[in-house]
């Protein structure tokens, strides 16, 4: 039983989440990536469609994953990212 607990909790804990928080976040990222991928495929066929969707999505995903995690880490340490 300890193995199962470790398998399902070790990584989420490493990013400051419990299993269900991680499930929600990962599902949100995955869903947006799937939709963005479909937009990119449509753009390949019809170049006039979704001209900035892929690059905009990548910027937003990066901000959500990396920059927000850095701000969260700083706030947990009692530091401000504004300085």
C-alpha positions in Angstrom: 0.0 0.0 0.0 2.9 2.4 0.7 4.1 2.0 -2.9 0.7 3.1 -4.3 0.6 6.1 -1.9 4.1 7.1 -3.0 3.4 6.6 -6.7 0.3 8.9 -6.6 1.6 11.5 -4.1 5.3 12.0 -4.5 5.3 14.1 -7.7 2.3 16.2 -6.8 3.9 16.9 -3.4 7.1 18.0 -5.1 5.2 20.8 -6.8 3.2 21.8 -3.7 -0.1 20.1 -4.6 -2.1 17.1 -3.4 -3.3 14.5 -5.8 -6.6 16.1 -6.8 -5.0 19.6 -7.2 -2.4 18.1 -9.5 -5.1 16.2 -11.4 -7.0 19.4 -12.0 -4.0 21.4 -13.0 -2.6 18.7 -15.3 -6.0 18.1 -16.9 -6.4 21.8 -17.5 -3.0 22.0 -19.2 -3.6 18.9 -21.2 -7.0 20.1 -22.4 -5.6 23.4 -23.5 -2.7 21.7 -25.3 -5.1 19.4 -27.2 -7.3 22.4 -28.3 -4.1 24.4 -29.2 -2.9 21.4 -31.2 -6.1 21.2 -33.1 -5.9 24.9 -33.8 -2.4 24.5 -35.1 -3.5 21.7 -37.4 -6.4 23.8 -38.7 -3.9 26.7 -39.2 -1.7 24.4 -41.3 -4.6 23.6 -43.6 -6.1 27.1 -43.6 -3.2 29.6 -42.9 -5.6 32.5 -42.4 -7.1 30.8 -39.3 -5.7 30.8 -35.8 -2.6 32.8 -36.8 -1.5 33.5 -33.2 -3.3 30.8 -31.3 -0.4 28.4 -30.9 2.2 30.9 -29.9 -0.3 32.7 -27.5 -1.2 29.4 -25.9 2.5 28.5 -25.4 3.1 31.9 -23.7 0.1 31.4 -21.5 1.0 27.8 -20.5 4.5 29.0 -19.6 3.2 31.8 -17.5 0.7 29.5 -15.7 3.3 26.7 -15.1 6.6 28.4 -14.5 6.0 32.0 -13.6 3.1 31.3 -11.3 5.0 28.5 -9.5 7.9 30.9 -9.0 5.6 33.5 -7.5 4.0 30.9 -5.3 7.4 29.7 -4.1 8.5 33.3 -3.3 5.3 34.0 -1.4 5.7 30.8 0.6 9.2 31.9 1.6 7.8 35.3 2.6 9.6 37.1 -0.3 8.2 39.4 -2.9 8.9 39.0 -6.6 8.3 42.7 -7.1 11.8 43.8 -6.0 
